Every structure is written in structure tokens, then in C-alpha cells.
């Protein structure tokens, strides 16, 4: 008999390993969102509020997260996922700490460099994190664990960005950087005490680069020849086609919603985004109980996000738009957790890290490209911010419909095949 899915409180009560991992991750993410707002404010001050300068920071962060993903997926399959997460936190603390010694008139390129390094280290952390969760949870805990992890990321975004915006506006960026350093160090210390079991592939002969490229190619072949995986792996990337530009423009809207300081505006809108992405996984946990419908829901959730941004694009911009930002990102958060669980269930432990590295590579590359297009349109054309938001929102609304139409035939074939196997076994 299939075990019932555990609840959130029950998971933390009965699984002490996941509880410690979750606590460490929550503190790390909270500090990181303090830092994110501070970086945008710092660049805004150093550049004189250039739309392109903010866009460069946003895009650089995404590309620095995207390009290492294939290699970091190999790392997550070959080496200890636990120690990769510890090392990423420690080096991130060093990188953020260096900003405390940057003079007020320091070079802007150094801020960009630190932002890129932080995302590079995050690229090491993410495949290890996603591949490790099934190793420290039972099958009936997996959905709840992912929903809680995603909801915590979102709560950290909501609390960290909102508080970070007002704290930075009142006390400056240094407080945010100090908070982030302490959070990274705490997370590293706690994760170092956790036992995370893992099956690794036998290390191939040859140099690290040559063997890594071989494993990357092998991982891509597995994904390409496994339709249930490559269909789902496009779900987050689909959202990013227009979502990256919309999130970038959310930063610019922060100055237009009537809260005065840009730090406060960014903090409130990113906080609303965090509340939405936190609610989405929790609602998905209780509303979408029929797992057979999940693959189709992914596209409809992208369209729901696009619909909410379409409403934002055509209404007057004030603090009221936060309601629709919450709705948009509740849909994107549900898309995220459902696609993540599907990938975890459909992949084997030995190559799961590469699955998530490709997943994150596609998502972040598309996300960054979308933001780059939006920033170039605003910088070098006569399009207004509102018109560009309208274009991207409607595009996202339509893209979900197209995705559902493309994946439905394959998912139905797989479902019929599975039913045939079950029927044969029962007869």
C-alpha cells in the first residue's frame, strides 16, 4: 500500500536530518536576499540610475549561474553533495565580505565581479541541493520536502527583500553585506554536521576536464533519450522565455509605485514575488493531488502567471500591483515545485545531478536572455517600460498554451503505455 504524503510539520518532526538541512538553508537564503537588494541599490548609486547598468547586473548574475551548470552537475554526481554545499557557502561568505572593504568611489566592475562569483558558487550549490533532497527523505516525504524548500526560498525572498529594502534605505548596504556573511557561515557550519548518503558513479580514467566532458555528454544523451524527462525539463525554461524580462522590469517598476526610495520599491515588489512563490508550492501540495495531471498543469501555470502580469501591464502602477505580483508568482512557484518533483521521480540517483544542472542551465540561460532583450529594448528603442511589460506579459500568456499542446501527445502515450503494463501484470 502506498504511504500517505506527510505534512509540513510532521516532516520536520520525524526527519531530523532534513530539519537541520532546512534550517541552515533558510538562514542562508534570508541573508542572501538582503544582499541582492543591496547589490541593486549599490549599482544604482554608482551608475547614476542607468537602466542598462541595472540590466547588466541582472543579466550577469543569470549568465554566471547558467554557464557552469553542466560542469556543476557532474560535480554533484561525482563528489560529495554535502561538502559541495558547505564549500559554496564558505566561499560565498568570503566574496560578500570583500564588499565591506570597497571604498565609496570604488570601481563598479568589482561589484559586477563579486555578483558573478556569488552566482557561480550558487551554480555549484543548486544541483547538489536538488539532487540531495531525495537522499535525505522518504518517497512519501519528497513532495512535501520540495514544497517546503521552495516555500522557504520564497518566504526568505519576501522577508529578506522587504526588510532588506527598508534596512538598506535607512542604514546603507553594509548592514546587508554583514548579515549575508553571517548567514553563509551559519549554513556552512550546520550542513557540515549532516550525514547525506549518496551513490556516485565510478570516477572515469583521464583528466578531470576530459572525463567531465564525457560525463556531460553521457548525461545529455540520457536526458535526450528519455522523453518523460526532456518534456518536463523545458517547463522552467518556458517560464523564463518572458519571465526573465518581467522580473528585470519589476526592478524598474520599484521606482514608479509611489514608495519614494527605489530600495523600498524594489523590496516591496520582490517581497510580493516571494510571498507568491511561497504560496504556490503550498497550494500545489494541497490542490493538485492527482499526479497524472501535473505534466499538463505546468503550461497552464505559466499562462496564469502571464495573465496576472498582463493585468499589471494595463493598470495604474501603485502599491496595488503587489496583489497581482503575488498571484503571478504563486503560479510560477507551483510550476517550479511540480516540475522539480517530476524530475526527481523520473531520474536515477547516479545521474540526477546532471538532470538538474541541465534543467537549471536552460532556465537561467533563457531567463538571462529574456532580461537582456528587455534591457536592450528599453535602452535603445523608443518603447516605454509599460509597453515592454505588455509585450512580455502577453507573450508569456500565450507560450503556456503552446507548451501544453506540444507535450500532451507524448504524455498521453506514456500514460497509456504504463496502464498497459499494469494491466498485463494484473492479468
C-alpha angles and dihedrals in degrees: 000000000000113000117241118252110261123236126245098258091041091053092054091045099049100034110057093173093057090042092059092043091049093049093051092047093049093055092046093051093047091056092044093059090051085056095046094058090045092054093052091048092047092051090045090055096044095046100041095248098301113175089213093050091055089044091052091054092048093046095042090054091052097045090046086054094045108047099054093050099097092051094043090052088058089050090053091053097042104038138040109293089204095058093042088059092046093049093047091054094047095049091045089056090053092049095050092043090058089064089065088070096048110114119234091253093041121140115283091218090068091060089051090049093051091047090052093048091050091053091045089056090045087055087059092047101048102060090043091049096048093043092048099053094076088050093060099038137062121241092259090051098050100088092043092047092051093045091050092046092049092044090051091052088052095046089050089051092049096046098033096046095043095046091037092055094052094039092050090047090052104034108015136248097294093076090054092051093049091050091051094050091052091048094051092049092049092050092049092050094050098043089051088065095053123098109222113182116213141175111218131192117250108268109254124231121261135047122331093249095048094045091044092053089050091051091046090053090047091050092050090049090053091050094044093050094046107074096187087060102040091049093054094040090068093059098087092039089053090058091049095056089083101001094074092059092045093053091048090051090048086068090054092047088059090079093051105052097082102254096119110224115064090226090060092047094049090045094052095047094044088046089055088049089053093050090052096048088048095051093045098066092042092051090045090053091059105027104042101056096143102086092190089069096052098091091055094044092061093073095041089053090054089053091048090055090050091050092055092049090048089058089049091050094057101039130080111275112242136122086289092078088072088079091060092042087058091050093047094052095041084065093046091047091053089048089052098051096042093049091045093053091046091053092047091051095045098048134071123241094242094062103020092105091060091048090057093042090055089044092053093041092056093043096048095041092052090041092053093044090052091052091047091054091048093049093048092049091052094044102043106026135057092247114127124226091252094051092049091050089051092052094049094043094052090045091055092047091056097040093065091057091051093049093052090051091051100047100038098082094052095045091050092050090052092048092051091047091051091049089051092053091049092048092051091049092050093048 
